[in-house]
């Protein structure tokens, strides 16, 4: 049911990882973790998360991106 919207949701939640509010970043991270369970190809998601972590100016944003990438990998296995 959500599969047609996965690219848009992925982009929205990935952008939310750069929000200044920690609560928003954590909710975006949780939502991305849930998307992994229905995503057939997670490679683009990981690529986008790693890119977001590299480009982040704020260390808390960078750590959140790294955290969700790691958590997603563990959840996906």
Biopython code that builds the backbone (N, CA, C, O; Angstrom):
import numpy as np
from Bio.PDB.StructureBuilder import StructureBuilder

atoms = [
    (1, "UNK", "N", (0.815, -1.193, 0.000)),
    (1, "UNK", "CA", (0.000, 0.000, 0.000)),
    (1, "UNK", "C", (0.864, 1.265, 0.000)),
    (1, "UNK", "O", (0.523, 2.239, -0.670)),
    (2, "UNK", "N", (1.960, 1.264, 0.730)),
    (2, "UNK", "CA", (2.841, 2.428, 0.778)),
    (2, "UNK", "C", (3.952, 2.388, -0.264)),
    (2, "UNK", "O", (4.627, 3.394, -0.482)),
    (3, "UNK", "N", (4.150, 1.253, -0.905)),
    (3, "UNK", "CA", (5.286, 1.094, -1.809)),
    (3, "UNK", "C", (5.392, 2.170, -2.887)),
    (3, "UNK", "O", (6.506, 2.597, -3.192)),
    (4, "UNK", "N", (4.291, 2.626, -3.477)),
    (4, "UNK", "CA", (4.446, 3.677, -4.492)),
    (4, "UNK", "C", (4.996, 4.988, -3.926)),
    (4, "UNK", "O", (5.538, 5.803, -4.671)),
    (5, "UNK", "N", (4.863, 5.190, -2.638)),
    (5, "UNK", "CA", (5.286, 6.441, -2.006)),
    (5, "UNK", "C", (6.637, 6.338, -1.308)),
    (5, "UNK", "O", (7.088, 7.308, -0.699)),
    (6, "UNK", "N", (7.289, 5.182, -1.385)),
    (6, "UNK", "CA", (8.551, 4.985, -0.679)),
    (6, "UNK", "C", (9.621, 6.019, -1.037)),
    (6, "UNK", "O", (10.267, 6.539, -0.127)),
    (7, "UNK", "N", (9.839, 6.339, -2.307)),
    (7, "UNK", "CA", (10.879, 7.337, -2.604)),
    (7, "UNK", "C", (10.600, 8.703, -1.974)),
    (7, "UNK", "O", (11.513, 9.349, -1.459)),
    (8, "UNK", "N", (9.343, 9.140, -2.016)),
    (8, "UNK", "CA", (8.991, 10.431, -1.427)),
    (8, "UNK", "C", (9.111, 10.409, 0.089)),
    (8, "UNK", "O", (9.604, 11.364, 0.690)),
    (9, "UNK", "N", (8.665, 9.327, 0.706)),
    (9, "UNK", "CA", (8.763, 9.200, 2.160)),
    (9, "UNK", "C", (10.225, 9.137, 2.589)),
    (9, "UNK", "O", (10.620, 9.763, 3.572)),
    (10, "UNK", "N", (11.014, 8.384, 1.849)),
    (10, "UNK", "CA", (12.437, 8.260, 2.162)),
    (10, "UNK", "C", (13.111, 9.625, 2.110)),
    (10, "UNK", "O", (13.885, 9.971, 3.002)),
    (11, "UNK", "N", (12.822, 10.399, 1.073)),
    (11, "UNK", "CA", (13.440, 11.715, 0.931)),
    (11, "UNK", "C", (12.972, 12.658, 2.044)),
    (11, "UNK", "O", (13.776, 13.414, 2.592)),
    (12, "UNK", "N", (11.699, 12.620, 2.377)),
    (12, "UNK", "CA", (11.159, 13.479, 3.427)),
    (12, "UNK", "C", (11.787, 13.169, 4.775)),
    (12, "UNK", "O", (12.198, 14.077, 5.497)),
    (13, "UNK", "N", (11.860, 11.878, 5.118)),
    (13, "UNK", "CA", (12.425, 11.498, 6.410)),
    (13, "UNK", "C", (13.930, 11.735, 6.469)),
    (13, "UNK", "O", (14.472, 12.080, 7.519)),
    (14, "UNK", "N", (14.595, 11.549, 5.341)),
    (14, "UNK", "CA", (16.035, 11.805, 5.310)),
    (14, "UNK", "C", (16.311, 13.295, 5.510)),
    (14, "UNK", "O", (17.249, 13.664, 6.217)),
    (15, "UNK", "N", (15.507, 14.136, 4.898)),
    (15, "UNK", "CA", (15.659, 15.586, 5.102)),
    (15, "UNK", "C", (15.370, 15.964, 6.552)),
    (15, "UNK", "O", (15.998, 16.869, 7.103)),
    (16, "UNK", "N", (14.414, 15.263, 7.165)),
    (16, "UNK", "CA", (14.075, 15.542, 8.556)),
    (16, "UNK", "C", (15.219, 15.189, 9.510)),
    (16, "UNK", "O", (15.269, 15.695, 10.631)),
    (17, "UNK", "N", (16.130, 14.330, 9.075)),
    (17, "UNK", "CA", (17.294, 14.013, 9.906)),
    (17, "UNK", "C", (18.188, 15.229, 10.109)),
    (17, "UNK", "O", (18.987, 15.260, 11.046)),
    (18, "UNK", "N", (18.063, 16.227, 9.243)),
    (18, "UNK", "CA", (18.853, 17.456, 9.357)),
    (18, "UNK", "C", (18.156, 18.544, 10.159)),
    (18, "UNK", "O", (18.675, 19.654, 10.275)),
    (19, "UNK", "N", (17.003, 18.246, 10.706)),
    (19, "UNK", "CA", (16.263, 19.232, 11.482)),
    (19, "UNK", "C", (17.026, 19.598, 12.757)),
    (19, "UNK", "O", (17.778, 18.788, 13.300)),
    (20, "UNK", "N", (16.820, 20.820, 13.221)),
    (20, "UNK", "CA", (17.513, 21.254, 14.435)),
    (20, "UNK", "C", (16.941, 20.615, 15.697)),
    (20, "UNK", "O", (17.619, 20.541, 16.721)),
    (21, "UNK", "N", (15.707, 20.159, 15.622)),
    (21, "UNK", "CA", (15.065, 19.534, 16.778)),
    (21, "UNK", "C", (15.438, 18.058, 16.883)),
    (21, "UNK", "O", (15.261, 17.291, 15.937)),
    (22, "UNK", "N", (15.949, 17.680, 18.030)),
    (22, "UNK", "CA", (16.329, 16.278, 18.256)),
    (22, "UNK", "C", (15.118, 15.362, 18.155)),
    (22, "UNK", "O", (15.230, 14.254, 17.632)),
    (23, "UNK", "N", (13.965, 15.800, 18.644)),
    (23, "UNK", "CA", (12.749, 14.983, 18.600)),
    (23, "UNK", "C", (12.341, 14.672, 17.157)),
    (23, "UNK", "O", (11.929, 13.554, 16.847)),
    (24, "UNK", "N", (12.460, 15.666, 16.287)),
    (24, "UNK", "CA", (12.125, 15.466, 14.873)),
    (24, "UNK", "C", (13.096, 14.473, 14.246)),
    (24, "UNK", "O", (12.687, 13.586, 13.496)),
    (25, "UNK", "N", (14.390, 14.623, 14.554)),
    (25, "UNK", "CA", (15.392, 13.708, 14.005)),
    (25, "UNK", "C", (15.141, 12.280, 14.464)),
    (25, "UNK", "O", (15.257, 11.345, 13.671)),
    (26, "UNK", "N", (14.798, 12.100, 15.737)),
    (26, "UNK", "CA", (14.553, 10.745, 16.251)),
    (26, "UNK", "C", (13.307, 10.124, 15.626)),
    (26, "UNK", "O", (13.289, 8.927, 15.340)),
    (27, "UNK", "N", (12.275, 10.922, 15.414)),
    (27, "UNK", "CA", (11.063, 10.389, 14.771)),
    (27, "UNK", "C", (11.329, 10.042, 13.311)),
    (27, "UNK", "O", (10.813, 9.050, 12.797)),
    (28, "UNK", "N", (12.134, 10.862, 12.652)),
    (28, "UNK", "CA", (12.499, 10.562, 11.265)),
    (28, "UNK", "C", (13.310, 9.280, 11.210)),
    (28, "UNK", "O", (13.118, 8.455, 10.317)),
    (29, "UNK", "N", (14.205, 9.114, 12.153)),
    (29, "UNK", "CA", (15.020, 7.897, 12.206)),
    (29, "UNK", "C", (14.143, 6.673, 12.425)),
    (29, "UNK", "O", (14.347, 5.635, 11.794)),
    (30, "UNK", "N", (13.178, 6.794, 13.308)),
    (30, "UNK", "CA", (12.254, 5.687, 13.567)),
    (30, "UNK", "C", (11.439, 5.366, 12.320)),
    (30, "UNK", "O", (11.250, 4.199, 11.979)),
    (31, "UNK", "N", (10.960, 6.398, 11.645)),
    (31, "UNK", "CA", (10.164, 6.191, 10.427)),
    (31, "UNK", "C", (10.996, 5.523, 9.340)),
    (31, "UNK", "O", (10.506, 4.636, 8.641)),
    (32, "UNK", "N", (12.244, 5.938, 9.193)),
    (32, "UNK", "CA", (13.119, 5.297, 8.207)),
    (32, "UNK", "C", (13.349, 3.832, 8.552)),
    (32, "UNK", "O", (13.394, 2.977, 7.667)),
    (33, "UNK", "N", (13.494, 3.551, 9.833)),
    (33, "UNK", "CA", (13.648, 2.165, 10.264)),
    (33, "UNK", "C", (12.439, 1.316, 9.910)),
    (33, "UNK", "O", (12.574, 0.138, 9.576)),
    (34, "UNK", "N", (11.262, 1.912, 9.982)),
    (34, "UNK", "CA", (10.048, 1.185, 9.618)),
    (34, "UNK", "C", (9.924, 1.016, 8.108)),
    (34, "UNK", "O", (9.393, 0.012, 7.633)),
    (35, "UNK", "N", (10.414, 1.998, 7.355)),
    (35, "UNK", "CA", (10.361, 1.880, 5.893)),
    (35, "UNK", "C", (11.198, 0.706, 5.394)),
    (35, "UNK", "O", (10.865, 0.076, 4.390)),
    (36, "UNK", "N", (12.275, 0.421, 6.097)),
    (36, "UNK", "CA", (13.168, -0.666, 5.673)),
    (36, "UNK", "C", (12.423, -1.994, 5.620)),
    (36, "UNK", "O", (12.718, -2.838, 4.774)),
    (37, "UNK", "N", (11.476, -2.181, 6.500)),
    (37, "UNK", "CA", (10.767, -3.462, 6.548)),
    (37, "UNK", "C", (9.900, -3.692, 5.314)),
    (37, "UNK", "O", (9.585, -4.836, 4.987)),
    (38, "UNK", "N", (9.507, -2.609, 4.621)),
    (38, "UNK", "CA", (8.676, -2.783, 3.425)),
    (38, "UNK", "C", (9.420, -2.442, 2.137)),
    (38, "UNK", "O", (8.890, -2.618, 1.040)),
    (39, "UNK", "N", (10.628, -1.962, 2.275)),
    (39, "UNK", "CA", (11.428, -1.564, 1.118)),
    (39, "UNK", "C", (12.061, -2.790, 0.487)),
    (39, "UNK", "O", (12.671, -3.600, 1.185)),
    (40, "UNK", "N", (11.924, -2.939, -0.825)),
    (40, "UNK", "CA", (12.519, -4.102, -1.491)),
    (40, "UNK", "C", (14.007, -3.901, -1.759)),
    (40, "UNK", "O", (14.771, -4.867, -1.759)),
    (41, "UNK", "N", (14.425, -2.660, -1.987)),
    (41, "UNK", "CA", (15.846, -2.347, -2.221)),
    (41, "UNK", "C", (16.259, -1.252, -1.254)),
    (41, "UNK", "O", (15.820, -0.109, -1.377)),
    (42, "UNK", "N", (17.086, -1.595, -0.311)),
    (42, "UNK", "CA", (17.496, -0.616, 0.699)),
    (42, "UNK", "C", (18.796, 0.100, 0.342)),
    (42, "UNK", "O", (19.201, 1.027, 1.045)),
    (43, "UNK", "N", (19.451, -0.313, -0.734)),
    (43, "UNK", "CA", (20.705, 0.331, -1.134)),
    (43, "UNK", "C", (20.569, 1.844, -1.300)),
    (43, "UNK", "O", (21.402, 2.583, -0.776)),
    (44, "UNK", "N", (19.548, 2.333, -2.012)),
    (44, "UNK", "CA", (19.416, 3.786, -2.149)),
    (44, "UNK", "C", (19.209, 4.492, -0.804)),
    (44, "UNK", "O", (19.670, 5.616, -0.606)),
    (45, "UNK", "N", (18.521, 3.826, 0.103)),
    (45, "UNK", "CA", (18.312, 4.408, 1.429)),
    (45, "UNK", "C", (19.630, 4.546, 2.170)),
    (45, "UNK", "O", (19.911, 5.597, 2.747)),
    (46, "UNK", "N", (20.438, 3.498, 2.160)),
    (46, "UNK", "CA", (21.735, 3.568, 2.829)),
    (46, "UNK", "C", (22.627, 4.630, 2.204)),
    (46, "UNK", "O", (23.312, 5.371, 2.909)),
    (47, "UNK", "N", (22.613, 4.697, 0.893)),
    (47, "UNK", "CA", (23.416, 5.702, 0.191)),
    (47, "UNK", "C", (23.001, 7.105, 0.605)),
    (47, "UNK", "O", (23.848, 7.965, 0.847)),
    (48, "UNK", "N", (21.704, 7.332, 0.685)),
    (48, "UNK", "CA", (21.196, 8.648, 1.078)),
    (48, "UNK", "C", (21.532, 8.965, 2.536)),
    (48, "UNK", "O", (21.873, 10.102, 2.860)),
    (49, "UNK", "N", (21.439, 7.971, 3.410)),
    (49, "UNK", "CA", (21.761, 8.194, 4.818)),
    (49, "UNK", "C", (23.243, 8.495, 5.025)),
    (49, "UNK", "O", (23.602, 9.359, 5.824)),
    (50, "UNK", "N", (24.083, 7.790, 4.314)),
    (50, "UNK", "CA", (25.523, 8.031, 4.426)),
    (50, "UNK", "C", (25.870, 9.408, 3.877)),
    (50, "UNK", "O", (26.702, 10.118, 4.443)),
    (51, "UNK", "N", (25.234, 9.778, 2.781)),
    (51, "UNK", "CA", (25.453, 11.108, 2.200)),
    (51, "UNK", "C", (25.017, 12.195, 3.181)),
    (51, "UNK", "O", (25.704, 13.204, 3.340)),
    (52, "UNK", "N", (23.876, 11.989, 3.836)),
    (52, "UNK", "CA", (23.385, 12.973, 4.816)),
    (52, "UNK", "C", (24.349, 13.100, 5.986)),
    (52, "UNK", "O", (24.578, 14.199, 6.491)),
    (53, "UNK", "N", (24.907, 11.986, 6.411)),
    (53, "UNK", "CA", (25.862, 12.016, 7.527)),
    (53, "UNK", "C", (27.127, 12.769, 7.137)),
    (53, "UNK", "O", (27.668, 13.531, 7.938)),
    (54, "UNK", "N", (27.599, 12.562, 5.921)),
    (54, "UNK", "CA", (28.812, 13.229, 5.455)),
    (54, "UNK", "C", (28.614, 14.734, 5.300)),
    (54, "UNK", "O", (29.529, 15.512, 5.573)),
    (55, "UNK", "N", (27.434, 15.143, 4.868)),
    (55, "UNK", "CA", (27.177, 16.553, 4.566)),
    (55, "UNK", "C", (26.699, 17.357, 5.767)),
    (55, "UNK", "O", (26.603, 18.581, 5.689)),
    (56, "UNK", "N", (26.400, 16.694, 6.865)),
    (56, "UNK", "CA", (25.853, 17.392, 8.035)),
    (56, "UNK", "C", (26.905, 18.270, 8.684)),
    (56, "UNK", "O", (28.050, 17.860, 8.872)),
    (57, "UNK", "N", (26.498, 19.484, 9.021)),
    (57, "UNK", "CA", (27.389, 20.412, 9.714)),
    (57, "UNK", "C", (27.384, 20.172, 11.221)),
    (57, "UNK", "O", (28.406, 20.326, 11.890)),
    (58, "UNK", "N", (26.236, 19.798, 11.737)),
    (58, "UNK", "CA", (26.048, 19.613, 13.172)),
    (58, "UNK", "C", (26.420, 18.178, 13.555)),
    (58, "UNK", "O", (25.988, 17.227, 12.904)),
    (59, "UNK", "N", (27.211, 18.028, 14.599)),
    (59, "UNK", "CA", (27.625, 16.684, 15.010)),
    (59, "UNK", "C", (26.459, 15.837, 15.489)),
    (59, "UNK", "O", (26.481, 14.617, 15.324)),
    (60, "UNK", "N", (25.433, 16.457, 16.084)),
    (60, "UNK", "CA", (24.282, 15.672, 16.541)),
    (60, "UNK", "C", (23.481, 15.162, 15.351)),
    (60, "UNK", "O", (22.923, 14.065, 15.403)),
    (61, "UNK", "N", (23.419, 15.946, 14.284)),
    (61, "UNK", "CA", (22.748, 15.489, 13.065)),
    (61, "UNK", "C", (23.538, 14.343, 12.448)),
    (61, "UNK", "O", (22.963, 13.344, 12.015)),
    (62, "UNK", "N", (24.849, 14.492, 12.411)),
    (62, "UNK", "CA", (25.714, 13.450, 11.861)),
    (62, "UNK", "C", (25.575, 12.158, 12.659)),
    (62, "UNK", "O", (25.478, 11.078, 12.076)),
    (63, "UNK", "N", (25.564, 12.258, 13.978)),
    (63, "UNK", "CA", (25.460, 11.054, 14.800)),
    (63, "UNK", "C", (24.101, 10.387, 14.639)),
    (63, "UNK", "O", (24.001, 9.161, 14.687)),
    (64, "UNK", "N", (23.058, 11.182, 14.449)),
    (64, "UNK", "CA", (21.723, 10.618, 14.244)),
    (64, "UNK", "C", (21.678, 9.850, 12.924)),
    (64, "UNK", "O", (21.112, 8.759, 12.856)),
    (65, "UNK", "N", (22.274, 10.420, 11.880)),
    (65, "UNK", "CA", (22.320, 9.735, 10.586)),
    (65, "UNK", "C", (23.108, 8.439, 10.675)),
    (65, "UNK", "O", (22.714, 7.423, 10.104)),
    (66, "UNK", "N", (24.210, 8.479, 11.385)),
    (66, "UNK", "CA", (25.018, 7.266, 11.557)),
    (66, "UNK", "C", (24.265, 6.226, 12.379)),
    (66, "UNK", "O", (24.313, 5.033, 12.077)),
    (67, "UNK", "N", (23.577, 6.677, 13.405)),
    (67, "UNK", "CA", (22.813, 5.768, 14.254)),
    (67, "UNK", "C", (21.729, 5.054, 13.456)),
    (67, "UNK", "O", (21.596, 3.834, 13.544)),
    (68, "UNK", "N", (20.956, 5.806, 12.679)),
    (68, "UNK", "CA", (19.864, 5.172, 11.936)),
    (68, "UNK", "C", (20.405, 4.249, 10.856)),
    (68, "UNK", "O", (19.792, 3.225, 10.558)),
    (69, "UNK", "N", (21.541, 4.594, 10.268)),
    (69, "UNK", "CA", (22.144, 3.700, 9.277)),
    (69, "UNK", "C", (22.517, 2.374, 9.922)),
    (69, "UNK", "O", (22.217, 1.308, 9.384)),
    (70, "UNK", "N", (23.167, 2.442, 11.070)),
    (70, "UNK", "CA", (23.566, 1.227, 11.783)),
    (70, "UNK", "C", (22.346, 0.431, 12.241)),
    (70, "UNK", "O", (22.293, -0.787, 12.072)),
    (71, "UNK", "N", (21.372, 1.123, 12.818)),
    (71, "UNK", "CA", (20.173, 0.444, 13.313)),
    (71, "UNK", "C", (19.400, -0.202, 12.166)),
    (71, "UNK", "O", (18.832, -1.284, 12.320)),
    (72, "UNK", "N", (19.384, 0.464, 11.031)),
    (72, "UNK", "CA", (18.666, -0.076, 9.871)),
    (72, "UNK", "C", (19.346, -1.320, 9.348)),
    (72, "UNK", "O", (18.683, -2.290, 8.979)),
    (73, "UNK", "N", (20.667, -1.299, 9.313)),
    (73, "UNK", "CA", (21.405, -2.476, 8.862)),
    (73, "UNK", "C", (21.116, -3.658, 9.779)),
    (73, "UNK", "O", (20.874, -4.769, 9.306)),
    (74, "UNK", "N", (21.140, -3.425, 11.075)),
    (74, "UNK", "CA", (20.871, -4.495, 12.049)),
    (74, "UNK", "C", (19.445, -5.000, 11.899)),
    (74, "UNK", "O", (19.205, -6.207, 11.943)),
    (75, "UNK", "N", (18.497, -4.085, 11.723)),
    (75, "UNK", "CA", (17.085, -4.474, 11.587)),
    (75, "UNK", "C", (16.857, -5.246, 10.288)),
    (75, "UNK", "O", (16.070, -6.193, 10.255)),
    (76, "UNK", "N", (17.540, -4.845, 9.231)),
    (76, "UNK", "CA", (17.354, -5.456, 7.925)),
    (76, "UNK", "C", (17.882, -6.876, 7.864)),
    (76, "UNK", "O", (17.338, -7.712, 7.142)),
    (77, "UNK", "N", (18.948, -7.161, 8.623)),
    (77, "UNK", "CA", (19.530, -8.506, 8.627)),
    (77, "UNK", "C", (18.547, -9.429, 9.210)),
    (77, "UNK", "O", (18.812, -10.626, 9.319)),
]
sb = StructureBuilder()
sb.init_structure("model")
sb.init_model(0)
sb.init_chain("A")
sb.init_seg("    ")
for serial, (resi, resn, name, xyz) in enumerate(atoms, 1):
    if name == "N":
        sb.init_residue(resn, " ", resi, " ")
    sb.init_atom(name, np.array(xyz, "f"), 0.0, 1.0, " ", f" {name:<3s}", serial, name[0])
structure = sb.get_structure()
